[in-house]
Amino acid sequence: MFILSGIFYLVLLCSSILALSAIPISLYPKKKANKNTYVKDYYSSLFNVYGDEA
């Protein structure tokens, strides 16, 4: 019984992590089909290590 409840809680934990990580992904702005317009994403400052705007 402990093994079954452990497996159940493991599945519940994994599914809740996937559900909670899907929320910011769905709120992430979509890029336009037009390549001339550049949409700056919210997380670009985290990965901008050297200060270049390329």
Buried (B, 14 or more C-beta within 10 A) or exposed (E): EEEEEEEEEEEEEEEEEEEEEEEEEEEEEEEEEEEEEEEEEEEEEEEEEEEEEE
